[in-house]
């Protein structure tokens, strides 16, 4: 599709990240229609000129491109393959882009069901959190056919800066699993380092100045450690969704006969936080587990 073509874009799921992503499309001049289970989450977009649709099916019937950014694989399956879902309702030739982190097997299933209806399906999960979404600097990992990828890349470029076709359907989701596996162990290291600095009587902010640009450097260290130090555990990415991602990654790894002890440990620590009622916190709240450790509280 032409870079300057004004598309009718349907966006389903306008939460922490989805809202910013959809706003970039609207500001670029595309015609935006939205649906989300909680309409209040779409109010800012509606105020900016987006149109509301009453269901995923109604939205899909009136769009050139449908983008989804929902919570869980069960949500993805419902909005795409349900009785009045996207695949059933979209017109032939419509592009479907699921940016939710979901299971590779479901991405493949949606691809095949979409193809039967003459629809183009891409799985395109993202990384970069609320900051990356707000600044349109997301990493977007794509699975699907190359012609569909090339057609949609200009649109994806409005939301991200690192956009790579990884392979056929499901490859985007597998790549996101690699991303989440790396983050899981890294997050434990970042939290341990920051709590260690505090216990040693150091100024954690000064410690960050020394280690963030060296071999220990990572996105989580640069972007989430400052939040930990400030006691800011608001969600850039929800703990409940990270647990879901780690579960998918663990199941996928086990299916391949791969041992992932770091992932397994991280998942167990986050599940402890979930039991403490912290599912709505950001992933950096793992810091609180370490902060309480050694005081007879774990």
C-alpha positions in Angstrom: 0.0 0.0 0.0 1.1 3.6 -0.7 2.8 5.3 2.3 0.4 8.2 2.0 -2.8 6.2 1.5 -5.4 7.1 4.0 -6.6 3.8 5.5 -9.6 2.9 7.4 -8.0 1.3 10.5 -9.9 -0.6 13.2 -8.1 -0.8 16.6 -9.3 -3.2 19.3 -7.8 -2.8 22.8 -6.9 0.6 23.9 -5.1 0.0 27.2 -1.8 1.3 28.5 0.0 0.6 25.2 -2.8 0.3 22.7 -4.1 3.8 23.3 -0.7 5.4 22.4 -0.3 3.2 19.4 -3.8 4.0 18.1 -3.2 7.7 18.7 -0.1 7.6 16.4 -2.3 6.2 13.6 -4.9 8.9 14.1 -2.4 11.7 14.1 -0.9 10.4 10.9 -4.2 11.0 9.2 -5.7 7.5 9.1 -9.4 7.1 9.7 -9.7 5.3 13.0 -12.5 3.3 14.5 -12.1 1.7 17.9 -13.6 -1.0 20.1 -12.6 -2.0 23.6 -14.5 -3.8 26.3 -14.3 -0.8 28.6 -15.4 2.2 26.6 -13.9 4.6 29.1 -10.5 3.5 28.0 -11.2 4.8 24.5 -12.6 8.2 25.5 -9.3 10.1 24.8 -9.2 8.6 21.2 -12.8 9.4 20.6 -12.2 13.0 21.7 -9.4 13.2 19.2 -11.7 12.1 16.3 -11.8 8.3 16.4 -15.2 6.6 15.8 -16.7 4.0 18.2 -17.9 0.6 17.1 -20.1 -1.6 19.2 -18.3 -5.0 18.5 -15.2 -6.5 16.9 -17.4 -7.7 14.0 -18.9 -4.3 13.3 -15.5 -2.8 13.4 -13.9 -5.4 11.1 -16.7 -5.0 8.5 -15.8 -1.3 8.0 -11.9 -1.4 7.9 -9.1 -1.9 5.5 -6.8 -3.0 8.4 -7.7 -4.4 11.8 -5.2 -4.1 14.6 -5.7 -5.9 17.9 -3.9 -5.3 21.2 -5.8 -7.3 23.8 -4.9 -9.2 27.0 -4.8 -13.0 26.7 -4.8 -15.7 24.0 -8.4 -16.4 25.0 -9.3 -12.8 24.1 -7.4 -13.1 20.8 -9.3 -16.2 19.9 -12.6 -14.7 20.8 -12.2 -11.5 18.8 -10.8 -13.2 15.7 -12.6 -16.6 15.6 -15.8 -16.0 17.6 -19.2 -16.2 15.9 -19.3 -12.5 15.1 -15.5 -12.1 15.2 -13.0 -10.4 12.9 -12.4 -13.3 10.5 -16.1 -13.9 10.1 -16.9 -10.2 9.5 -14.0 -8.7 7.6 -14.2 -8.1 3.9 -11.8 -10.1 1.6 -8.5 -8.3 1.2 -8.5 -6.9 4.7 -5.3 -7.0 6.7 -5.4 -8.4 10.2 -2.5 -7.5 12.6 -2.5 -9.1 16.0 0.0 -7.2 18.2 -1.0 -9.0 21.4 1.6 -11.4 22.9 -0.2 -14.7 22.3 0.6 -18.3 21.5 2.5 -19.1 18.3 0.0 -22.0 17.6 -3.0 -19.6 17.8 -1.2 -17.2 15.4 -0.9 -20.0 12.9 -4.6 -21.0 13.3 -5.7 -17.4 12.7 -3.5 -17.2 9.7 -5.1 -20.3 8.1 -8.6 -19.3 9.0 -8.1 -15.8 7.6 -6.6 -17.2 4.4 -9.7 -19.2 3.8 -11.7 -15.9 3.7 -9.2 -14.1 1.5 -7.8 -12.1 4.5 -4.1 -11.3 5.2 -3.0 -12.1 8.7 0.2 -11.0 10.5 1.2 -11.8 14.1 3.2 -8.7 15.3 3.8 -8.6 19.0 5.8 -5.7 20.4 8.4 -4.8 23.0 9.2 -1.4 24.5 6.4 -0.9 27.1 4.5 2.2 27.7 7.5 4.4 26.9 8.1 2.7 23.5 4.4 2.9 22.7 4.2 6.6 23.6 7.3 7.5 21.6 6.6 5.2 18.7 9.8 3.4 19.3 8.5 -0.1 19.7 10.3 -3.2 18.5 7.7 -5.1 16.3 8.3 -8.8 15.6 6.3 -10.0 12.7 5.2 -13.4 11.4 3.4 -13.9 8.1 3.8 -13.5 4.4 6.3 -11.1 3.0 3.8 -9.3 0.6 1.5 -8.6 3.6 4.4 -7.4 5.7 5.6 -5.0 3.0 2.1 -3.7 2.5 1.7 -3.0 6.3 5.2 -1.8 7.1 4.4 1.9 6.6 1.6 1.6 9.1 3.7 -0.4 11.6 6.4 2.3 11.2 4.0 4.8 12.8 4.1 2.8 16.0 7.6 1.3 16.0 11.2 1.9 14.9 12.5 -1.7 14.8 10.3 -3.7 12.6 11.5 -7.2 11.4 9.8 -9.9 9.5 10.9 -13.1 11.4 9.4 -15.7 9.2 6.0 -17.4 8.5 2.9 -17.2 10.7 3.7 -17.7 14.4 7.3 -16.5 14.0 6.5 -13.1 15.5 5.1 -14.8 18.6 8.1 -17.1 18.9 10.4 -14.1 18.7 8.4 -12.4 21.4 8.9 -15.4 23.6 12.7 -15.1 23.1 12.3 -11.4 24.2 10.3 -12.3 27.3 12.7 -15.1 28.3 15.6 -12.7 28.2 13.7 -10.1 30.2 12.6 -12.6 32.9 16.1 -13.4 34.1 17.4 -9.9 33.4 14.7 -8.4 35.6 15.8 -10.5 38.5 19.4 -9.3 38.0 18.3 -5.7 37.9 16.2 -6.0 41.1 19.0 -7.9 42.9 21.6 -5.2 41.9 19.4 -2.3 43.0 18.5 -3.8 46.4 22.2 -4.8 46.9 23.2 -1.2 46.3 20.7 0.0 48.8 21.7 -2.5 51.5 25.4 -1.7 50.9 24.6 2.0 51.8 25.3 3.2 48.3 23.3 5.8 46.4 21.4 3.7 43.9 21.1 6.6 41.4 24.9 7.0 41.4 25.3 3.2 41.0 23.1 3.4 37.9 25.4 6.1 36.4 28.3 3.6 36.6 26.7 0.4 35.5 24.0 1.3 33.0 26.4 2.1 30.2 28.7 -0.9 30.8 28.5 -4.6 30.3 25.5 -4.8 32.7 23.5 -2.4 30.6 20.0 -3.3 29.5 16.7 -1.7 28.6 15.2 -2.7 32.0 18.2 -1.3 33.9 18.0 2.1 32.1 14.2 2.4 32.1 12.8 0.5 35.0 15.6 0.7 37.7 14.9 4.5 38.1 11.3 3.7 38.7 12.2 1.0 41.3 14.4 3.6 43.1 11.6 6.1 43.1 9.1 3.6 44.4 7.1 3.9 41.2 5.4 0.6 40.5 2.7 1.9 38.1 2.3 -0.3 35.0 4.3 0.2 31.8 3.6 -3.5 31.5 1.3 -5.4 33.9 2.6 -8.2 36.1 -0.6 -10.2 35.2 0.3 -10.0 31.5 4.0 -10.9 32.1 2.9 -14.0 34.0 0.8 -14.9 31.0 3.7 -14.4 28.6 6.1 -16.5 30.8 3.5 -19.3 30.9 3.3 -19.3 27.1 7.1 -19.2 26.9 7.5 -22.1 29.4 4.9 -24.2 27.6 6.6 -23.5 24.2 10.0 -24.3 25.6 8.8 -27.6 27.2 7.2 -28.6 23.9 10.7 -28.3 22.3 12.4 -30.2 25.1 14.2 -27.0 26.3 15.0 -26.4 30.0 14.6 -22.7 31.0 15.5 -22.5 34.8 15.8 -18.7 34.8 12.4 -18.3 33.2 10.9 -20.9 35.7 12.3 -19.0 38.7 11.2 -15.6 37.5 7.7 -16.9 36.9 7.5 -18.3 40.4 8.6 -15.0 42.0 6.0 -13.0 40.0 3.4 -15.5 41.0 4.2 -14.8 44.6 3.6 -11.1 43.9 0.3 -12.0 42.2 -0.7 -13.9 45.4 0.0 -10.6 47.3 -2.5 -8.8 45.0 0.1 -7.0 42.9 -1.1 -8.2 39.4 -2.0 -4.6 38.4 1.5 -3.3 39.2 4.3 -2.9 36.6 6.9 -5.6 36.2 9.4 -3.5 38.1 7.5 -4.3 41.2 9.6 -7.4 41.5 11.9 -5.1 43.3 9.6 -5.2 46.3 10.1 -9.0 46.6 13.9 -8.5 46.9 13.5 -5.5 49.2 11.7 -7.6 51.7 14.1 -10.6 51.4 16.4 -11.3 54.2 14.0 -9.8 56.7 12.2 -13.0 57.5 9.3 -11.9 55.3 9.8 -14.3 52.3 
